[in-house]
């Protein structure tokens, strides 16, 4: 069992030089993360609820959109494949991604289908920090139309064959269905590394390069308790055999992350830094994106995980859905 140490960080900065030459395709569920900010100082007469006076609002790409935006912030060339609604939120989401440097020409806008969205209302008293009061989720209960699914698969195949890596970001909305997964397997067999971040269907993504569960997801997918003696490695190896992936990257919060490779001892990467997390929203997207960028730039899985560990530590210091830039990551790697 090998544990990495902080002095190895400066050597990882050389990997960043390859980011501008790397091209990554992101396929998955593109979500609009909407934030509404307001002030509250009284209770409604209509019901026992607080009245929030609107102050401002903003929209950020979530889900696969957050992963794509993180890759773009790292300087990687990003092509996005997926679907959004032909509505106000869909237009705004595509605009945000395009302005961040993501190629959105292969994201289909589906007429009559709402863009999946998570609207968070944050409020507080005068001169106090705004805190989340409630979250409103919107999503279509219907599967993607067959014609849209075929367009997604065709674009994934076309773009993936010339990419340096592919990242599948699956939030359970159905964008990455069976035909898309089979296409991912063909790309992987053709030599393109395919990384998977799936919240609910880890076991569906068999035969690919990397699968990234957190501890809760690992326990659920493997059926093995991590609290038992040797539970982490037994669960990881069981899931790794089940999905036949080359690398299982387990994110472990304050305990860092662990890299399990076929035929090699696990590598445990301790959490970077000593600061407490401000907000963990979207941190998994940052980790998956940075790991995928590391592979696309020619790094090995342990180096890619090490980069992702530092990026994850930086992004949880930022509120809401956020990204880490290549400059921020480089500065942290080279910090005395």
NUZA-563922 format. One line per field, with one value per residue: z, x, y negated of N, C-alpha, C, O in turn. Coordinates in steps of 0.1 Angstrom, whole numbers. Atoms other than C-alpha are relative to their C-alpha. Layout:
n_up <- (Z, ...);
n_east <- (X, ...);
n_north <- (Y, ...);
ca_up <- (Z, ...);
ca_east <- (X, ...);
ca_north <- (Y, ...);
c_up <- (Z, ...);
c_east <- (X, ...);
c_north <- (Y, ...);
o_up <- (Z, ...);
o_east <- (X, ...);
o_north <- (Y, ...);
***
This chain:
n_up <- (0, 1, -3, 7, -9, 6, 8, 13, 7, 11, 12, 7, 7, 14, 7, 5, 13, 11, 0, 12, 12, -2, 4, -7, 2, -12, 3, -12, -4, -2, -10, -4, -14, -2, -14, -2, -13, -5, -14, -7, -14, -6, 4, 8, -7, 7, -5, -9, 8, 1, 13, 5, 10, 10, 1, 13, 3, 10, 5, 2, 5, -9, 6, 10, 4, -10, 4, 12, -3, -7, 9, 8, -9, -1, 13, 9, 10, -5, 8, -9, 7, -9, 3, -9, 6, 9, -9, -5, -7, 9, 7, -10, -3, 12, 1, -10, 4, 12, -5, -7, 9, 3, 13, -3, 12, 0, -10, 6, -7, 3, 0, -9, -12, -9, -4, -14, -8, -15, -4, -14, -5, -11, -6, -14, -4, 5, -4, -4, 11, 6, -1, 8, -7, 7, 14, 8, 11, 12, 9, 8, -4, 12, 6, 11, 13, 7, 10, -8, -5, 12, 3, -11, 2, 12, -3, -10, 8, 9, -7, -9, 7, 2, -13, -8, -11, 0, -14, -1, -12, -1, -12, 0, 8, 12, 12, 3, 0, 4, 12, -3, -8, 9, 8, -9, 0, 13, -1, -9, 6, 10, -6, -6, -14, -3, -14, -3, -13, 0, -13, -4, 8, 1, 6, 14, 9, 0, 11, 3, -6, -14, -6, -12, -10, -14, -9, -1, 13, 0, -9, 6, 13, -2, -10, -11, -10, -1, -14, -4, 2, 14, 8, 12, 11, 4, 8, 13, 9, 5, 10, 11, 7, 6, 11, 9, 3, -3, -12, -8, -7, -11, -7, -14, -8, -8, 1, 13, 10, 2, 14, 1, 14, 2, -1, -7, -14, 0, -4, -8, 1, -12, 3, 1, -8, -14, -1, 0, 12, 0, 8, 8, 12, 12, -1, 7, 15, 1, -1, 12, 11, -1, 3, 14, 7, -2, 9, 14, 1, 0, -13, -5, -9, -13, 2, 2, -12, -8, 5, -3, -15, -3, 6, -8, -12, 3, 4, -12, -7, 7, -2, 12, 11, 4, 8, -3, 12, 2, -8, -14, -3, 1, -12, -12, 2, -2, -12, -9);
n_east <- (8, -8, 6, -7, -4, 1, -11, 1, 9, -6, -2, 13, 3, -4, 12, 9, -4, 6, 14, 5, 0, 9, 14, 8, 14, 9, 14, 7, 12, -3, 9, -2, 0, 5, -1, 8, -4, 9, 0, 12, 1, 13, 8, 12, 13, 8, -5, -12, -12, -7, 1, -13, 0, -10, -11, -8, 0, -10, 1, -13, 2, -2, -1, -10, -4, -10, -12, -5, -5, -13, -10, -3, -8, -13, -7, 2, 10, 11, 12, 11, 10, 11, 12, 6, 13, 1, 7, -8, -11, -9, -8, -9, -10, -9, -7, -10, -10, -8, -9, -11, -9, 5, 7, 13, 7, 6, 10, 12, 11, 12, 12, 10, -6, -7, -14, -1, -5, 0, 1, -3, 3, -9, 4, -5, 4, -9, -15, -3, -3, 12, 0, 10, 12, 8, -5, 11, -5, 9, -6, 10, 1, 0, -13, -3, 5, -9, -8, -10, -10, -9, -9, -10, -9, -8, -10, -10, -9, -8, -10, -8, -11, -12, -3, -11, 7, 14, 5, 14, 5, 13, 7, 12, 11, 3, -8, -10, 7, -7, -8, -11, -10, -6, -10, -11, -8, -7, -11, -10, -7, -8, -11, 4, 4, 14, 2, 15, 5, 14, 6, 9, -1, -14, -2, 4, -12, -11, -9, -6, -14, 1, 13, -3, 10, -4, 1, 14, 3, -8, 7, 13, -2, -7, 7, -9, -1, -13, -4, -6, -14, -4, 12, -3, -6, 9, 11, -5, -4, 12, 6, -9, 2, 13, 1, -12, -6, -15, -2, 11, -4, 10, -2, 2, 2, -11, -10, -7, 6, -8, -1, -2, -3, -1, -13, -9, 5, 7, -7, 8, -4, 6, 7, -9, 2, 6, 12, 13, 8, 10, 11, -4, 9, -7, -14, -2, -2, -14, -9, 1, -5, -14, -5, 1, -9, -13, -2, 0, -13, -10, -4, 4, 11, -4, -3, 13, 7, -6, 5, 14, 1, -3, 11, 12, -2, 1, 14, 9, -2, 8, 15, 9, -6, -12, -11, -14, -7, -14, -9, 2, -6, -15, -5, 1, -10, -13, 0, -11);
n_north <- (12, 12, 12, 11, 11, 13, 5, -5, 9, 8, -8, -2, 12, -2, -5, 11, 6, -7, 3, 7, -9, -11, 2, -9, 0, -3, -4, -2, 8, 14, 5, 14, 3, 14, 6, 12, 6, 9, 4, -3, 5, -2, -12, 3, -1, -10, -13, 2, -1, 12, 7, 3, 11, -3, 9, -3, -14, -4, -13, -6, -13, -11, -13, -1, 14, 4, -7, 7, 13, -2, -3, 13, 9, -5, 3, -12, 2, -8, -2, -5, -8, -2, 6, 9, 4, 12, 9, 11, -6, -7, 11, 6, -10, -1, 13, -1, -9, 5, 11, -6, -6, -14, -1, -6, -2, -14, -1, 1, 7, -8, 8, -6, -7, 10, -2, -4, 12, 0, 14, 1, 13, 3, 12, 3, 13, 10, -1, -14, -8, -7, -15, -7, -2, -10, -3, -4, -7, -2, -9, -7, -14, -9, -2, 8, -6, -9, 7, 8, -10, -4, 12, 0, -12, 3, 11, -6, -9, 8, 9, -8, -7, 9, 7, -6, -7, 2, 0, -2, 6, -6, 4, -8, 6, -9, 4, -10, -12, -12, 2, 9, -8, -9, 8, 3, -12, 0, 10, -5, -10, 6, 7, 13, -2, 4, 1, 0, 5, -3, 0, -11, -12, -4, -13, 0, 5, -10, -1, 14, 3, 5, 3, 8, 1, 5, -12, -4, -7, -12, -9, -4, -7, -12, -8, -3, 11, 5, 0, -13, -1, -1, 2, 9, -8, -11, 6, 5, -11, -7, 8, 0, -13, -1, 9, -3, 12, -1, 9, 4, 11, 2, 13, -3, 12, 5, -10, 0, -9, -12, -4, -15, -4, -15, -5, 9, 3, 13, 12, 9, 14, 8, 13, 11, 12, -1, 9, -7, 3, 10, -6, -11, -1, -2, -4, -12, 3, 5, -11, -8, 8, 2, -13, -2, 9, -5, -11, 5, 7, -10, -4, -13, 1, 5, 14, 7, 1, 9, 13, 2, 2, 14, 8, -1, 8, 14, 4, 0, 13, 10, -3, -3, -8, 8, -6, 3, 3, -6, 9, -2, -13, 1, 7, -8, -10, 5, 8, -5);
ca_up <- (0, -11, 3, -17, 0, -6, -19, -50, -60, -80, -104, -113, -126, -158, -167, -170, -200, -220, -211, -240, -265, -251, -264, -242, -250, -222, -226, -200, -182, -186, -157, -150, -115, -107, -76, -64, -36, -13, 20, 46, 78, 83, 81, 56, 69, 43, 58, 84, 58, 54, 28, 6, -12, -45, -47, -76, -94, -115, -135, -135, -155, -134, -139, -170, -177, -145, -156, -190, -176, -152, -181, -201, -170, -170, -206, -222, -255, -246, -268, -251, -262, -247, -246, -230, -235, -261, -234, -215, -192, -220, -239, -208, -201, -236, -235, -202, -215, -248, -229, -208, -239, -243, -278, -275, -311, -303, -275, -288, -278, -276, -284, -257, -231, -200, -193, -161, -134, -97, -84, -50, -30, -6, 19, 52, 72, 65, 67, 72, 49, 25, 33, 13, 23, -3, -36, -64, -90, -126, -149, -176, -165, -200, -217, -244, -279, -299, -326, -300, -285, -320, -325, -292, -299, -334, -322, -293, -318, -342, -317, -294, -320, -324, -287, -262, -236, -230, -197, -191, -165, -155, -131, -138, -163, -191, -215, -213, -222, -233, -269, -256, -231, -259, -280, -250, -249, -286, -280, -251, -270, -297, -273, -261, -223, -210, -175, -158, -130, -124, -94, -95, -122, -116, -125, -159, -171, -175, -195, -194, -182, -150, -127, -99, -69, -35, -4, -2, -39, -35, -6, -24, -57, -41, -13, 11, 43, 44, 82, 83, 86, 52, 39, 16, -4, -4, -17, -43, -56, -58, -77, -99, -109, -115, -138, -153, -152, -153, -125, -97, -82, -48, -34, 4, 15, 44, 39, 4, -23, -32, -65, -73, -105, -119, -108, -86, -49, -40, -37, -10, -15, 17, 16, 4, 27, 61, 54, 61, 31, 24, -1, -16, -43, -76, -62, -77, -112, -106, -95, -125, -149, -136, -136, -171, -182, -166, -186, -218, -212, -210, -173, -155, -133, -100, -113, -126, -93, -75, -97, -91, -53, -53, -76, -54, -23, -40, -54, -20, -8, -32, -27, -50, -83, -91, -112, -107, -133, -147, -131, -97, -98, -110, -82, -56, -70, -69, -36, -13);
ca_east <- (0, 15, 6, 15, 32, 29, 65, 55, 31, 55, 63, 26, 26, 43, 11, -7, 14, -4, -39, -42, -34, -59, -94, -121, -157, -183, -215, -242, -270, -268, -285, -292, -282, -303, -296, -321, -309, -331, -337, -362, -374, -410, -435, -463, -499, -511, -490, -463, -435, -409, -413, -383, -377, -359, -324, -306, -304, -278, -275, -246, -241, -246, -243, -224, -223, -203, -178, -175, -170, -143, -125, -127, -114, -84, -76, -88, -106, -141, -169, -203, -228, -263, -297, -315, -350, -359, -368, -354, -333, -319, -309, -293, -274, -260, -250, -231, -213, -203, -190, -169, -153, -173, -183, -221, -229, -237, -261, -296, -324, -356, -388, -415, -391, -381, -345, -336, -330, -323, -335, -320, -335, -310, -320, -311, -317, -301, -262, -263, -250, -276, -284, -303, -339, -354, -345, -370, -362, -376, -371, -391, -406, -404, -374, -355, -372, -356, -345, -327, -310, -297, -283, -265, -250, -239, -222, -205, -191, -179, -163, -151, -129, -107, -107, -79, -105, -142, -160, -195, -214, -245, -269, -297, -317, -314, -290, -264, -286, -276, -267, -245, -228, -221, -205, -184, -172, -163, -143, -125, -116, -103, -78, -97, -98, -134, -140, -174, -190, -224, -246, -270, -259, -222, -227, -242, -208, -188, -157, -144, -112, -123, -153, -155, -177, -177, -178, -216, -219, -192, -210, -243, -229, -207, -230, -201, -200, -170, -171, -161, -124, -107, -141, -128, -105, -129, -157, -135, -121, -155, -169, -139, -143, -180, -176, -143, -128, -90, -92, -116, -112, -129, -134, -134, -141, -118, -99, -88, -92, -80, -69, -74, -58, -59, -29, -15, -16, -40, -27, -42, -40, -45, -68, -50, -46, -61, -90, -126, -149, -171, -194, -191, -217, -203, -169, -173, -176, -143, -126, -139, -130, -95, -88, -100, -79, -48, -53, -60, -27, -8, -6, -9, -39, -21, -8, -43, -58, -33, -42, -79, -73, -58, -85, -112, -96, -96, -132, -148, -134, -158, -196, -221, -213, -178, -147, -109, -88, -55, -38, -53, -42, -7, -3, -14, 9, 39, 31, 62);
ca_north <- (0, -33, -67, -98, -128, -165, -170, -151, -179, -202, -174, -171, -207, -195, -176, -209, -219, -192, -205, -230, -202, -178, -173, -157, -148, -151, -132, -132, -150, -187, -205, -242, -251, -283, -304, -329, -353, -373, -390, -379, -395, -385, -356, -355, -360, -334, -305, -299, -305, -332, -359, -363, -396, -389, -405, -387, -354, -335, -304, -280, -248, -217, -180, -172, -210, -215, -188, -204, -238, -225, -210, -243, -262, -239, -249, -216, -217, -204, -191, -185, -159, -157, -173, -202, -217, -243, -268, -298, -277, -256, -288, -302, -270, -267, -304, -299, -269, -285, -316, -293, -279, -246, -236, -230, -224, -187, -195, -189, -213, -192, -210, -205, -191, -211, -216, -198, -224, -227, -261, -269, -298, -314, -340, -357, -388, -421, -420, -382, -355, -340, -303, -278, -276, -253, -236, -232, -205, -203, -174, -156, -122, -109, -93, -111, -107, -79, -103, -125, -94, -84, -119, -117, -83, -94, -126, -106, -81, -108, -131, -104, -87, -118, -128, -121, -110, -108, -117, -102, -123, -103, -119, -94, -115, -89, -107, -80, -50, -15, -25, -53, -29, -5, -33, -42, -6, -7, -39, -24, 7, -16, -32, -62, -64, -66, -79, -75, -95, -79, -86, -57, -32, -24, 12, 4, -10, 21, 26, -11, -28, -45, -45, -70, -62, -80, -58, -58, -48, -22, -6, -5, 8, 35, 46, 46, 25, 2, 3, 40, 49, 43, 32, 4, 27, 56, 34, 17, 49, 65, 36, 34, 71, 66, 36, 48, 13, 7, -20, -25, -59, -62, -97, -97, -133, -143, -110, -119, -93, -58, -45, -8, 5, 40, 60, 33, 24, -4, -39, -61, -98, -119, -149, -180, -210, -216, -240, -229, -227, -257, -239, -205, -211, -198, -187, -153, -169, -188, -156, -136, -164, -169, -132, -129, -159, -143, -111, -131, -150, -117, -112, -78, -71, -79, -112, -121, -112, -133, -163, -157, -155, -190, -204, -190, -206, -239, -238, -230, -264, -281, -285, -269, -251, -262, -255, -254, -271, -258, -289, -282, -245, -253, -279, -254, -227, -250, -267, -266);
c_up <- (0, 3, -5, 10, -8, -8, -14, -9, -12, -13, -8, -9, -15, -8, -6, -13, -11, -1, -13, -13, 1, -4, 8, -4, 13, -5, 13, 2, 3, 8, 2, 15, 1, 14, 1, 14, 4, 14, 7, 14, 6, -5, -7, 9, -6, 5, 8, -8, 0, -13, -4, -10, -10, 0, -14, -3, -10, -4, -3, -6, 11, -7, -9, -5, 10, -3, -12, 3, 8, -10, -8, 9, 1, -13, -10, -11, 3, -10, 8, -9, 10, -5, 11, -6, -9, 8, 5, 7, -9, -8, 9, 3, -11, -1, 11, -4, -11, 5, 8, -9, -4, -14, 2, -12, -1, 12, -7, 8, -5, 2, 9, 12, 9, 2, 15, 8, 15, 4, 16, 5, 13, 6, 14, 3, -5, 6, 5, -13, -5, 2, -7, 8, -6, -14, -8, -13, -11, -9, -7, 5, -11, -5, -12, -13, -7, -10, 7, 5, -11, -3, 10, -2, -13, 2, 10, -8, -9, 7, 9, -7, -2, 13, 7, 12, -1, 15, -1, 14, 1, 13, 1, -8, -13, -13, -5, 2, -5, -14, 2, 7, -10, -9, 9, 1, -13, 0, 9, -6, -11, 5, 6, 15, 3, 15, 3, 14, 0, 14, 4, -8, -3, -7, -14, -9, 1, -12, -5, 8, 15, 4, 13, 10, 12, 9, 1, -13, -1, 8, -6, -12, 3, 10, 12, 9, 1, 15, 5, -2, -15, -10, -12, -11, -5, -9, -13, -9, -6, -11, -13, -9, -7, -12, -10, -5, 3, 13, 7, 9, 11, 7, 14, 9, 8, 0, -14, -10, -1, -14, -1, -15, -1, 2, 7, 14, 0, 4, 7, 0, 11, -5, -1, 8, 13, 2, -1, -13, 3, -6, -9, -13, -13, 1, -7, -15, -2, 1, -13, -12, 0, -2, -15, -8, 2, -9, -14, -3, 0, 13, 3, 10, 14, -1, -2, 12, 10, -4, 5, 15, 3, -5, 9, 13, -2, -3, 12, 9, -6, 2, -13, -10, -5, -8, 6, -13, 0, 8, 15, 4, -1, 12, 12, -1, 3, 12, 9, 13);
c_east <- (9, -8, 8, 2, 0, 12, 0, -8, 7, 2, -13, -3, 4, -11, -9, 4, -7, -15, -5, 0, -10, -14, -9, -15, -8, -14, -7, -12, 3, -11, 2, -1, -4, 1, -8, 3, -10, 2, -13, 0, -14, -7, -12, -13, -8, 4, 12, 13, 6, -2, 14, -1, 12, 11, 7, -2, 12, -2, 14, -2, 2, 0, 12, 5, 11, 13, 6, 6, 13, 11, 5, 9, 15, 8, -1, -10, -12, -12, -11, -10, -11, -13, -5, -14, 1, -8, 10, 12, 10, 9, 11, 12, 10, 9, 12, 11, 9, 9, 11, 10, -3, -7, -13, -8, -6, -9, -14, -11, -13, -13, -11, 5, 6, 14, 1, 7, -2, 0, 2, -3, 8, -4, 5, -5, 10, 14, 3, 3, -12, 2, -11, -12, -8, 6, -12, 6, -10, 7, -12, -1, 1, 15, 3, -7, 11, 9, 11, 11, 10, 9, 11, 11, 9, 10, 11, 10, 9, 10, 9, 12, 12, 3, 11, -6, -15, -4, -16, -5, -14, -7, -14, -12, -2, 8, 9, -7, 9, 7, 12, 11, 8, 10, 12, 10, 8, 12, 11, 9, 9, 12, -3, -4, -14, -1, -15, -2, -15, -6, -7, 2, 15, 1, -4, 12, 11, 9, 6, 12, -2, -14, 3, -12, 5, -3, -15, -4, 7, -7, -13, 2, 7, -8, 8, 2, 15, 5, 6, 15, 4, -12, 2, 6, -8, -11, 5, 4, -12, -7, 8, -1, -14, -1, 11, 6, 15, 3, -13, 5, -11, 3, -5, -1, 13, 11, 7, -6, 10, -1, 3, 2, 1, 14, 10, -5, -7, 9, -10, 6, -7, -6, 10, -4, -7, -13, -13, -7, -11, -13, 4, -8, 9, 15, 3, 2, 14, 10, 0, 7, 15, 7, 1, 10, 15, 3, 1, 14, 12, 5, -5, -12, 3, 3, -13, -8, 6, -4, -14, -2, 2, -11, -12, 1, -2, -15, -9, 2, -9, -15, -7, 8, 11, 10, 14, 7, 14, 10, -1, 7, 15, 6, 0, 11, 14, 2, 11, -6);
c_north <- (-12, -13, -12, -11, -13, -4, 5, -10, -8, 8, 2, -12, 2, 6, -11, -6, 7, -3, -7, 9, 12, -3, 11, -2, 3, 3, 2, -9, -14, -7, -15, -2, -15, -4, -13, -5, -10, -3, 4, -5, 1, 13, -4, 2, 12, 14, -2, 2, -14, -7, -4, -11, 2, -11, 2, 15, 2, 14, 6, 14, 11, 13, 1, -14, -5, 7, -6, -13, 1, 3, -12, -9, 5, -1, 11, -4, 10, 0, 7, 7, 3, -7, -9, -4, -12, -11, -11, 5, 7, -10, -6, 9, 1, -13, 0, 9, -5, -11, 5, 7, 14, -1, 7, 3, 14, 2, -3, -8, 7, -8, 7, 7, -10, 3, 4, -11, 3, -15, 0, -15, -2, -13, -2, -14, -10, 1, 14, 8, 8, 15, 6, 4, 12, 2, 6, 7, 1, 10, 7, 15, 10, 2, -9, 6, 8, -7, -8, 10, 4, -11, -1, 10, -3, -10, 6, 8, -9, -8, 8, 7, -9, -7, 7, 7, -4, 0, 2, -5, 4, -3, 7, -5, 7, -4, 11, 14, 12, -2, -9, 7, 9, -7, -4, 12, 1, -10, 5, 11, -5, -9, -13, 2, -5, 0, -2, -5, 2, 1, 12, 13, 4, 13, 2, -3, 10, -1, -14, -2, -3, -2, -6, 0, -8, 12, 5, 8, 13, 11, 6, 9, 14, 9, 4, -12, -5, 0, 13, 0, 2, -3, -9, 8, 11, -5, -5, 11, 8, -8, -1, 13, 0, -9, 1, -13, 1, -8, -2, -11, -3, -13, 2, -12, -4, 11, 1, 9, 12, 5, 15, 3, 15, 4, -8, -3, -13, -11, -9, -14, -8, -13, -11, -12, 3, -8, 8, -4, -10, 6, 11, 2, 1, 4, 12, -3, -5, 11, 8, -7, -1, 13, 3, -8, 6, 12, -5, -7, 10, 5, 14, -2, -6, -15, -8, -1, -10, -15, -2, -2, -15, -9, 1, -8, -15, -4, 0, -13, -11, 3, 4, 9, -9, 8, -4, -3, 6, -9, 3, 14, 0, -8, 8, 11, -5, -9, 5, 6);
o_up <- (9, -2, -2, 19, -20, -18, -23, -21, -23, -24, -21, -18, -23, -20, -16, -20, -22, -10, -19, -22, -9, -2, 7, -5, 20, -12, 22, -8, 13, 4, 2, 21, -2, 23, -7, 24, -4, 21, 1, 21, 17, -15, -4, 18, 0, 5, 7, -6, 1, -23, 4, -20, -6, 0, -21, 6, -17, 4, -9, -3, 18, -19, -6, -9, 5, -3, -12, -3, 6, -8, -11, 4, 4, -14, -20, -8, 3, -15, 13, -20, 21, -17, 23, -18, -8, 4, 1, 5, -7, -10, 5, 4, -9, -5, 8, -2, -11, 0, 9, -4, -10, -16, 6, -12, -10, 15, -12, 20, -16, 13, 8, 20, 4, 3, 23, 3, 19, 3, 23, -1, 23, -2, 20, -5, -11, 18, 12, -24, 3, -1, -9, 19, 1, -19, -3, -20, -9, -12, -1, 7, -9, -3, -17, -14, -6, -11, 1, 4, -9, -7, 6, -2, -12, -2, 8, -5, -9, 3, 10, 0, -4, 13, 4, 18, -7, 22, -7, 24, -5, 23, 8, -6, -21, -23, -16, 12, -7, -15, -4, 5, -8, -13, 3, 1, -12, -5, 5, -5, -15, -3, 10, 17, -1, 22, -4, 24, -6, 23, 16, -4, -14, -16, -20, -21, 7, -22, -16, 17, 23, -3, 21, 9, 15, 5, 2, -12, -6, 4, -5, -14, -5, 10, 20, 4, 2, 18, 15, -10, -21, -21, -23, -23, -17, -19, -24, -21, -17, -21, -24, -21, -19, -22, -20, -17, 12, 20, 1, 17, 8, 13, 16, 21, 2, 5, -16, -12, 3, -20, 5, -23, 9, -5, 6, 16, -9, 12, 1, 5, 11, -15, 7, 9, 16, 13, -8, -18, 13, 0, -17, -20, -15, -9, -13, -21, -12, -7, -18, -20, -10, -9, -20, -18, -7, -14, -22, -14, -1, 14, -3, 15, 20, 8, 3, 15, 17, 5, 9, 19, 12, 2, 11, 18, 7, 2, 12, 18, -1, 2, -23, -7, -10, -10, 14, -22, 10, 15, 22, 15, 8, 18, 20, 10, 8, 15, 12, 22);
o_east <- (17, -19, 20, -6, 1, 10, 7, -9, 1, 1, -12, -11, -2, -12, -15, -4, -8, -22, -15, -8, -11, -19, -5, -20, -4, -20, -2, -18, 10, -23, 14, -11, 4, -4, -6, 2, -16, 10, -24, 10, -16, -2, -19, -13, -17, -5, 18, 21, -1, -3, 21, -8, 23, 8, 10, -7, 16, -8, 22, -12, 12, -1, 23, 17, 20, 24, 18, 17, 22, 22, 17, 18, 24, 20, 5, -19, -10, -16, -9, -13, -9, -14, -3, -16, 11, -19, 22, 23, 22, 21, 22, 23, 22, 20, 23, 23, 21, 20, 22, 21, 5, -15, -14, -20, -15, -12, -15, -12, -17, -15, -13, -3, 14, 18, -6, 17, -11, 11, -6, 1, 7, -5, 10, -11, 20, 16, 13, -2, -20, 13, -22, -11, -14, 12, -19, 14, -22, 19, -23, 9, 2, 23, -7, -7, 23, 21, 22, 23, 22, 21, 23, 23, 21, 22, 22, 22, 21, 22, 21, 23, 23, 12, 15, 0, -18, 0, -22, -1, -23, -3, -23, -23, -11, 6, 11, -5, 21, 19, 23, 23, 20, 21, 23, 22, 20, 23, 23, 21, 19, 19, 6, -14, -17, 1, -22, 5, -23, 0, -7, -3, 18, 10, -2, 12, 22, 5, 10, 16, 5, -22, 12, -21, 17, -7, -17, -10, 1, -8, -15, -5, 5, -6, 5, 4, 24, 17, 12, 20, -1, -11, -3, 1, -9, -14, -1, 1, -12, -11, 3, -1, -15, -8, 12, 9, 19, 12, -23, 14, -22, 14, -16, 1, 23, 22, 15, -19, 21, -12, 13, -7, 5, 23, 22, -17, -4, 18, -20, 17, -19, -2, 19, -15, -10, -19, -14, -6, -17, -24, 13, -6, 17, 22, 14, 10, 21, 19, 11, 14, 22, 18, 11, 16, 23, 14, 10, 18, 23, 15, -14, -13, -5, -2, -15, -15, -2, -6, -18, -11, -5, -15, -19, -8, -6, -19, -19, -5, -9, -18, -3, 18, 9, 9, 15, 6, 19, 19, 10, 13, 21, 16, 10, 17, 23, 13, 12, 2);
o_north <- (-14, -14, -13, -14, -13, -11, -1, -8, -8, 2, 4, -11, -5, 4, -9, -11, 2, 2, -3, 6, 19, -14, 23, -13, 12, -5, 8, -14, -17, -6, -20, 1, -24, 4, -22, 2, -18, 2, 2, -5, -4, 18, -14, 10, 17, 23, -12, 12, -24, 0, -10, -9, 3, -23, -7, 23, -7, 22, -1, 21, 10, 14, -3, -15, -12, 1, -8, -16, -8, -2, -14, -15, -3, 2, 11, -11, 22, -11, 18, 3, 9, -10, -7, 0, -20, -14, -10, 0, 6, -8, -8, 5, 2, -12, -4, 6, -4, -12, -2, 11, 21, -9, 19, 5, 16, 14, -13, -4, 7, -12, 19, 12, -18, 15, -2, -16, 10, -21, 5, -24, 5, -23, 8, -21, -7, 4, 16, 4, 13, 21, 0, 10, 20, -7, 15, 1, 4, 9, 8, 21, 22, -6, -14, 19, 5, -4, -10, 6, 5, -8, -3, 8, 0, -9, 2, 7, -6, -8, 5, 8, -4, -16, 19, 16, -14, 9, -7, 1, -3, 1, 3, -1, 4, 2, 14, 21, 10, 2, -7, 6, 11, -2, -4, 10, 5, -7, 3, 11, 1, -15, -20, 9, -17, 10, -8, -1, -6, 8, 16, 23, 8, 15, 12, 0, 6, -5, -15, 5, 4, -7, -2, -8, -9, 23, 17, 19, 23, 22, 18, 19, 23, 22, 12, -23, 3, -2, 14, -9, 11, 1, -6, 8, 14, 1, -3, 10, 12, -2, 0, 12, 4, -5, -6, -15, 9, -3, -6, -9, -7, -15, 8, -11, -5, 8, 10, 9, 11, 4, 20, 0, 22, -1, -6, -2, -22, -9, -13, -16, -10, -18, -12, -16, 15, -8, 18, -15, -11, 4, 9, 12, -8, 4, 14, 4, -2, 11, 12, -1, 1, 14, 8, -4, 5, 13, 0, -7, 6, 13, 19, -13, -14, -23, -19, -11, -17, -23, -13, -9, -20, -18, -9, -13, -22, -15, -8, -15, -22, 15, -1, 14, -19, 20, -13, 5, 11, -3, 3, 15, 6, -3, 7, 14, 2, -14, 17, 11);
***
